[in-house]
């Protein structure tokens, strides 16, 4: 939109009734600077004064008008001169000035105005005073279809209409309503946006606007703002049970995070930034960025630093699990990652007793995935050995053991498969002397055993032959 | 055809604007928003700006830069929050009579932005200017307006202010390269742009060149086919975009795009090797590169043994070319390395899951994977892509499943993503299956609210799986075996590993059927969203060039599929888009806390 250039602006049709710059109005400023109220009052005074003023001789037909005009000039003591060459224009001006009714006749064609906005020409919307005119204007803008033109009209309506009137108008015009919601969002009027969404039956969106408004002022005020909307605003909307539950949970989490972070920050030794991570997990949080982190990040943090905290403390992992009704899987993964990051043995967390008392992985977490993450996080070797033994299929166990270079397990699988050739190949591929010795030993023992068995068989056969 | 004309026209307008602000012999300072740096570089380059008297250049930051001159320019996108920051910065600075500020807003000074400057009372010393560039050629077959915020503004917030700028750019295109005689639109925004284009033409009555190269304009909305955005792109260029984030035709080989890191210009006109591999399936890329490396080595070796005369000739002609090729070869190889490192152990599993989502099989395992990964806080963008893909293909999730996933996502990645999930829902990407909504309709208080309700959601839309089946976009359906052509690049679905044919490929192909487009299926699938131009026009059968315009962004995989179509038909297809877009980029912008438009 261009800044309206003065000349163009004042000569545009919308404002042609007034002509401030005209030379003949030298002293006009004294009069024209008045408010409608003042002019109305003035007009009243003038009307009252008419009978008492000496009547200046004029033609019968123009008596009333000239009366008022002359009285005006005497009242204001100005040297205002009546220009007889343009009686009609002057008539208009004066009538307008002196009349106590505000003239609300629209002078511009809405279609033309909308077109001017579209083409980036100067425009004036102030002549659209009646609600019906405003409606027509908005509809013309919608018909043209240019979002920016619609915005221009909406900004005008925002200034000139009460929300009570504007919203029902928008409710009937979905496209305009959406544009207006976007404007409100930019102006950070989230509450108004929420109300309008409510009117449009989009209550879930209304909640999102309110929820977003809580993050405007920075981290410190989030909790109190959330509590405020939870207590006061949400009740105005229907069908938002899920959303309000989520907001309630968010409040609950923030209430915990604060104290947890504080206790940690008070401890003397500061956390050493642990850079261990895996592409399969999220980034761990520290005491500094704990507040505002997610529920599972908080859980993982507590599993690292407050593993043994009794359940009644805010920082207790088990407490968190119960309060937020976390699933076994959500809890186990984070406990596992938390423990391993603290260089503790995570295995007891993962194991449960299987059907015949044999241990198995709880919540059926995938062992290959656990191994992958443990390897990324530099888990201890014996963890791998223990986990690999839980892999049921020997083929799979063999592959995984090979991937993580747990030689003993690879060798054991090969031995149990009696795969001598692979065993020899594997022996040549590794450097670990103790494992090489183990292979050699096994080969020797089993070779002896094998040869012994063969000899015995031969002997039996020979004996059989002999006896026959 | 000379797409370079487009660049010249943008350049001309920019230089005109700068001289209008102040003659070129007057020194001025320039502050430029990060998003505009690359496009401006492509439009004019720093040298031309300097010739126009631009002295110091700064990147827009939260504080005012150390100014040197009295005329100060700002170059910003038409994003309200950005404009607000600049306005407040200037307000703090206050009035100095000798200083004048000029804010150039791309593509347009929106009314809201103007009224913001007005309300802060800074218009006494600030002048606002609109500047929009024409489509910027990023490659020989790809033009972009680089309006990255258009998608969010138009599709998410449903603000349509930027669409006028697209219409203007199309009009400018027609003025330079000829008028389109056949126009087809698929989608509400495309239709709107087409209407605005006609309005502009009626108002301005521009003159068009007599000879037209481009006869067809086919416009599509991004939200017509979200699946192409959600699936992992498997062409070389697509993979680079997803992993290294292409910005105006450039990728940085350093993950952070830090200054000074190696950059790779993705333009087949200036990089022969890139031209050869950009559309290839990634599994074939490395092979090609190593073949190329051997060839280059051979060329050098052979020449080493030649006579002095030939050697001289070789050094003055071929050597430079070989050297530049070798340099680009090295860059491409390191790009491959970075991607391989990043995707190791993840990509394969993802592709399998996508295949399941498309075929609708193994859904229990699919959900188990999601739940498990969410519990570990695996990369959010990847997870959301899978969730959305699932939701689209199943036409929304059953209530219980939806709430379970919603809850677990929020618990894992933060409650703040309530907003993200809401956005995805608004876009129709992650929804609860729509049984309640329909039954609720008669209960809504008045007719108008019901209309609004119906308009707001795509309840009247055909489920996407049905669309796919009707248009035959799922090659997997015919035989449960992956398509053998998938990797060879003969079938358009190769860009997604044979699981899906981009809708745009199919649509354009149908539009260009001899004599009359056969779009009956599209009418059934998209109803009013499809508009077919005047079929009786004599140009319908003409074999002119085709401009395929995407409103809301195009993925490079889709561009590659159209490239294949262009080769199959023997007709040139150029893609014009409001911006390039990739699934990872899209999800990141959805999840970011700043959703300013």
Interface residues (C-beta under 8 A of the other chain):
Chain A: X1 X3 X115 X117 X118 X119 X120 X144 X145 X146 X147 X148 X150 X151 X152 X155 X171 X172 X174 X175 X177 X178 X179 X181 X182 X183 X185 X186 X200 X201 X202 X204 X205 X208 X211 X212 X215 X242 X243 X246 X247 X249 X250 X253 X279 X280 X281 X282 X292 X293 X294 X295 X296 X297 X324 X326 X327 X329 X330 X332 X333 X334 X337 X365 X366 X369 X372 X373
Chain B: X80 X81 X108 X109 X110 X111 X112 X114 X115 X123 X127 X128 X130 X153 X157 X158 X159 X160 X161 X162 X163 X164 X192 X195 X196 X199 X203 X345 X346 X371 X372 X373 X375 X376 X377 X378 X379 X403 X406 X407 X408 X410 X411 X412 X413 X414 X415 X416 X418 X419 X422 X425 X426 X444 X448 X449 X451 X452 X453 X455 X456 X593 X596 X597
